[in-house]
Amino acid sequence: MHDPVREVETPYSWLRLGVATLLSTLGGVGLWSGVVALPVVQAEFAVARGEASLPYTLTMLGFGVGGMVIGRLVDRFGIARPLAVAAITLGLGYIAAGSADSLWQFALAHGLLIGIGSAATFAPLIADISHWFSRRRGTAVALCATGNYIAGTFWPPVLEHFIRVDGWRATHLGVGVFCILTMVPLALSLRRPSPHLAAAALGPARARQHGLGLSPGALQVALMIAGLACCMAMAMPQVHIVAYCGDLGYGATRGAQMLSLMLGFGIVSRVASGFVADSIGGFGTLLLGSALQGTALLFYLLFNGLTSLYVISALFGLFQGGIVPSYAVIVREYFPPQEAGTRVGSIIMATVVGMALGGWTSGAIFDLTGSYRAAFANGLAWNVLNVAITIWLLMRQRRPVALA
């Protein structure tokens, strides 16, 4: 007789995690190609830098909305079919972008196809993999989430090489075909239904449903505000470290090295945060990561020497990488498993909005003040809000309620 309980945390679960992480790495190309191609696209269409940045902005918006919509589909139909359709959408987006005759066509291909297609490989995949683990759920979620950062390490040099050798149009067409040929079969390999019954059976000992004295809607809103706040803070160094180093006279190359260092330590942080979450839970991990991220932001305010910035950037990556996966762990602790895709997708959408607004706000503050000092202070203030919300929710915890 089929026993879904025994499907949790088996060798198949780890194999599925490996496939999910690979899919997240491949689909993560959507978040980085616009950045790499920006200079050549600007030259091709003869537009200003702000206009050339529009495709990236639309990609992020599509990524946020797509994660929420696809997450709802995953809750209803499982991950395989929505992910396969999203992979085709992602591939067609690159083919459309490579064939674009104007910047607006290029931008719409990014927002409506690439951003939405790429979204399926982050929040929905994280939500799905959370159903296949119980004791090591935090570790599994964190490992799956590293695909996003691995993509940031792998794709930019690959894209830069092919754009330089073959041109940006041929590169986009090639990426589109590659995504369809590789991601669709991988997505269809995940057709085995997620063991919701097993998650429900194994979850009560760890879950704390009804333990905060809040309605599900109120808790969801609180987590979305917290996600927005932490990423408003996170965006300041990630988006502006290159420009900041240029203003200090260290050069853009130094800033790019610091960004790479930040992302590299972010991978380490995400993996480590999974082990931490398995020990102290999602809220404890979120509070720890957010408090440490705030400390790093404070260091940016206090020190601006070259060596100091390298060290602080490494620390910032090491501190912040585990924050976003913590929200997925919290969702699995406090909400029914059949709502995981929708809940995680909504919170990730809030974090994406936070990154987009945080990057823009920091630039606007710099334009007003002529310095990034106030922008770092603004990021620190948003970080304090995230810490305050997390502490408030932790203080509301009650004794876990076992569900029949």
C-alpha positions in Angstrom: 0.0 0.0 0.0 1.2 3.5 -0.9 2.5 5.2 2.3 3.2 8.9 1.7 4.7 9.3 5.2 7.7 7.1 4.2 8.4 9.4 1.2 9.6 12.2 3.4 13.4 12.5 3.9 14.3 9.5 1.8 17.1 9.1 -0.8 14.5 10.3 -3.4 14.0 13.5 -1.4 17.7 14.3 -1.6 17.7 13.4 -5.3 14.7 15.7 -5.8 16.6 18.5 -3.9 19.5 18.1 -6.3 17.2 18.5 -9.3 15.5 21.5 -7.8 18.8 23.2 -7.0 19.9 22.6 -10.6 16.7 24.0 -11.9 17.0 27.1 -9.7 20.5 27.6 -11.0 19.5 27.3 -14.6 16.3 29.4 -14.3 18.2 32.1 -12.3 19.7 33.3 -15.6 16.6 35.6 -15.8 17.8 37.7 -12.9 21.3 38.3 -14.3 21.2 38.5 -18.1 19.6 42.0 -18.2 22.5 43.3 -16.0 25.2 41.8 -18.2 23.6 42.9 -21.5 22.7 46.4 -20.4 25.6 48.2 -22.0 25.3 46.6 -25.4 21.5 46.9 -25.4 21.8 50.6 -24.6 24.2 51.0 -27.5 22.0 48.9 -29.9 18.8 50.9 -29.3 20.6 54.3 -28.6 18.8 55.1 -25.4 19.8 56.6 -22.0 21.1 54.4 -19.2 17.8 54.8 -17.2 15.8 53.6 -20.2 18.2 50.7 -20.7 17.6 49.6 -17.1 13.9 49.2 -17.7 14.1 45.5 -18.8 15.8 44.6 -15.5 13.1 46.5 -13.5 10.3 44.7 -15.4 12.1 41.4 -14.9 12.0 41.9 -11.2 8.4 42.9 -11.2 7.5 39.8 -13.3 9.6 37.7 -10.9 7.7 38.9 -7.9 4.2 38.5 -9.4 5.1 35.3 -11.1 6.3 33.6 -7.9 3.0 34.3 -6.2 0.8 33.2 -9.2 2.8 30.1 -9.9 2.9 29.2 -6.3 -0.9 29.1 -6.2 -0.8 26.8 -9.3 1.8 24.6 -7.5 -0.5 24.2 -4.5 -3.3 22.9 -6.8 -1.4 20.9 -9.5 2.0 20.1 -8.1 5.3 21.5 -9.3 6.0 19.6 -12.5 3.4 21.1 -15.0 3.6 24.7 -13.9 7.4 24.5 -13.9 7.5 23.0 -17.3 5.2 25.7 -18.7 7.4 28.3 -17.0 10.5 26.9 -18.5 9.0 27.1 -22.0 7.9 30.7 -21.1 11.4 31.6 -20.0 12.9 30.1 -23.2 10.4 31.9 -25.5 11.1 35.1 -23.6 14.8 34.9 -24.5 14.0 34.1 -28.1 11.6 37.1 -28.2 14.2 39.3 -26.6 16.9 38.3 -29.1 14.5 39.1 -31.9 13.3 42.5 -30.5 13.3 45.5 -32.9 12.9 48.1 -30.1 13.7 48.6 -26.5 10.0 48.2 -25.6 9.8 44.8 -27.2 13.0 43.8 -25.4 11.7 45.1 -22.1 8.2 43.5 -22.4 9.9 40.1 -23.3 11.8 40.4 -20.0 8.8 41.5 -17.8 6.1 39.3 -19.3 8.1 36.1 -20.1 11.6 36.0 -18.7 10.7 37.4 -15.2 7.6 35.2 -14.8 9.3 32.1 -16.2 12.3 32.6 -13.9 10.1 33.1 -10.9 9.0 29.4 -11.0 12.5 28.3 -10.2 12.7 30.1 -6.8 9.7 30.4 -4.4 7.6 27.6 -5.9 10.5 25.2 -6.0 11.4 26.1 -2.4 7.8 25.5 -1.3 7.7 22.2 -3.1 11.0 20.9 -1.6 9.8 21.8 1.9 7.2 19.0 1.6 9.8 16.3 1.2 11.7 17.0 4.4 10.8 17.1 8.1 13.8 16.9 10.4 16.1 18.6 7.8 13.6 20.9 6.3 15.6 24.0 7.0 18.7 22.6 5.4 16.8 21.5 2.3 15.1 24.8 1.9 18.4 26.7 2.2 20.2 24.4 -0.2 17.4 24.9 -2.8 17.6 28.6 -2.3 21.4 28.6 -3.0 20.6 28.0 -6.7 19.7 31.6 -7.0 23.1 32.7 -5.8 24.9 30.0 -7.8 23.2 31.4 -10.9 24.6 34.8 -10.0 28.1 33.3 -9.9 27.8 31.1 -13.0 25.7 33.0 -15.5 27.3 36.5 -15.7 30.8 35.4 -17.0 29.1 32.8 -19.4 26.8 35.5 -20.8 29.5 38.1 -21.1 31.7 35.6 -23.0 29.0 34.8 -25.6 27.8 38.4 -25.9 31.4 39.4 -26.7 32.0 36.6 -29.1 28.6 36.0 -30.8 26.6 39.2 -30.0 23.7 39.8 -27.6 21.0 38.6 -30.0 22.6 35.2 -30.7 23.3 34.8 -27.0 19.7 35.5 -26.1 18.4 33.0 -28.7 20.9 30.4 -27.5 19.9 30.8 -23.9 16.2 30.5 -24.9 16.8 27.2 -26.7 19.1 25.9 -23.9 16.5 26.6 -21.2 13.7 24.8 -23.0 15.9 21.8 -23.9 17.3 21.3 -20.4 14.7 22.7 -18.0 11.5 21.0 -19.4 12.8 17.4 -19.0 14.1 18.3 -15.5 10.8 19.8 -14.5 8.8 16.8 -15.8 11.1 14.5 -13.7 9.5 16.0 -10.6 6.0 14.6 -11.5 5.7 12.5 -8.3 3.1 14.4 -6.1 4.4 16.1 -3.0 3.5 14.2 0.1 1.1 16.7 1.7 -0.3 13.9 3.9 3.2 13.0 5.1 3.9 16.7 5.8 0.7 16.9 7.9 1.6 13.7 9.7 5.2 14.7 10.5 4.6 18.4 11.0 2.6 18.7 14.2 5.6 18.0 16.5 7.4 20.9 14.9 4.6 23.1 13.8 3.1 25.9 15.8 -0.1 26.6 14.1 -2.4 28.9 16.1 0.6 29.6 18.4 0.9 33.3 17.8 -2.7 34.4 18.5 -2.9 35.9 15.0 -5.2 35.1 12.1 -3.5 33.6 9.1 -4.1 36.8 7.2 -2.5 39.0 9.9 0.5 36.7 10.2 0.9 36.8 6.4 0.8 40.6 6.3 3.3 40.8 9.1 5.7 38.5 7.3 5.3 40.4 4.0 6.1 43.7 5.7 9.1 42.1 7.4 10.3 40.7 4.0 9.9 44.1 2.4 11.8 45.8 5.2 14.8 43.4 5.3 15.2 43.6 1.5 14.9 47.4 1.5 18.0 47.2 3.8 19.7 44.5 1.8 19.4 46.4 -1.5 21.7 49.3 -0.4 25.0 47.4 -0.5 24.0 44.9 -3.2 22.8 47.5 -5.7 25.2 50.4 -5.0 28.5 48.9 -3.7 30.1 49.3 -7.2 29.0 53.0 -7.5 30.0 53.6 -3.8 33.5 52.4 -4.5 33.7 54.6 -7.5 32.7 57.6 -5.5 35.4 56.8 -2.9 38.0 56.7 -5.6 38.6 52.9 -5.4 37.2 52.2 -8.9 34.4 50.1 -10.2 36.6 47.0 -10.4 37.0 47.0 -6.7 33.3 47.4 -6.2 32.6 44.5 -8.5 35.0 42.3 -6.6 33.2 43.2 -3.4 29.9 42.3 -4.9 31.3 39.0 -6.0 32.7 38.4 -2.5 29.3 39.3 -1.1 27.4 36.8 -3.3 30.0 34.1 -2.7 29.7 34.3 1.1 25.9 34.5 0.6 26.0 30.9 -0.7 27.9 29.9 2.5 25.4 31.8 4.6 22.4 30.1 2.9 23.7 26.6 3.5 24.7 27.4 7.1 21.3 29.0 7.8 19.6 25.8 7.0 21.4 23.9 9.7 20.6 26.8 12.1 16.9 26.7 11.2 16.8 23.0 11.9 18.0 23.8 15.4 16.2 27.0 16.4 13.4 27.3 13.9 12.5 29.9 11.3 11.9 32.9 13.5 15.1 32.4 15.4 17.1 32.2 12.2 15.4 35.2 10.8 16.1 37.3 13.9 19.7 36.2 14.0 20.3 37.0 10.3 18.5 40.3 10.4 20.3 41.5 13.5 23.7 40.5 12.0 22.8 42.2 8.7 22.0 45.4 10.6 25.4 45.2 12.3 27.1 45.0 8.9 25.1 48.0 7.7 26.3 49.9 10.8 29.9 49.0 9.9 29.4 50.5 6.4 28.5 53.7 8.2 31.5 53.7 10.4 34.2 52.5 8.1 35.0 53.2 4.4 38.7 52.2 4.0 39.4 49.8 1.1 40.4 46.8 3.3 37.4 47.5 5.7 35.0 47.5 2.8 36.2 44.1 1.6 35.8 42.7 5.1 32.4 44.3 5.6 31.2 43.1 2.2 32.2 39.5 3.1 30.5 39.8 6.5 27.4 41.3 4.9 27.1 38.3 2.5 27.7 35.9 5.3 25.0 37.5 7.5 22.2 38.2 5.0 22.2 35.0 2.8 20.0 33.0 5.2 17.3 35.7 5.7 15.0 35.0 2.7 14.9 31.2 3.1 13.9 31.7 6.7 10.5 32.9 5.5 9.8 29.6 3.8 10.7 27.7 7.0 8.3 29.9 9.0 5.5 29.3 6.5 5.9 25.6 6.9 5.9 26.0 10.7 2.8 28.1 10.9 0.6 27.4 7.9 -1.0 24.3 6.4 1.3 22.5 3.9 -1.2 22.8 1.0 -0.9 26.6 1.2 2.9 26.7 1.1 3.3 27.7 -2.6 0.9 30.6 -2.3 2.2 31.8 1.0 5.9 31.6 0.2 5.3 33.2 -3.2 3.5 36.2 -1.7 6.3 36.8 0.8 9.0 36.4 -1.8 7.1 38.9 -3.9 7.3 41.4 -1.0 11.1 40.8 -0.8 11.5 41.4 -4.5 9.6 44.7 -4.2 11.8 45.6 -1.3 14.9 45.0 -3.4 13.5 47.0 -6.2 12.4 49.9 -4.0 15.5 49.7 -1.9 17.8 50.1 -4.9 15.8 53.0 -6.2 15.4 54.7 -2.8 19.1 54.5 -2.1 19.9 56.2 -5.5 17.3 58.9 -4.8 18.7 59.6 -1.4 22.2 59.9 -2.9 20.9 62.3 -5.5 19.4 64.5 -2.7 22.3 64.4 -0.3 25.3 63.8 -2.6 26.5 61.0 -0.3 25.6 57.3 0.4 25.9 57.9 4.1 22.2 58.8 4.5 21.3 55.9 2.2 23.1 53.4 4.5 21.3 55.0 7.5 18.0 54.5 5.6 18.8 50.9 5.0 19.6 50.4 8.7 16.3 52.0 9.7 14.4 49.5 7.5 16.5 46.7 9.1 15.4 47.8 12.5 11.8 47.5 11.4 12.4 43.9 10.4 14.0 43.1 13.7 11.2 44.7 15.6 8.5 42.7 13.7 10.5 39.5 14.2 10.9 40.1 18.0 7.2 41.0 18.3 6.2 37.7 16.6 8.7 35.7 18.7 7.2 37.3 21.9 3.7 36.1 20.8 4.8 32.5 20.6 2.8 30.1 22.7 3.3 26.4 23.5 3.1 24.4 20.2 -0.4 23.1 19.4 -0.4 19.5 18.1 -3.0 19.1 15.3 -4.9 15.8 15.0 
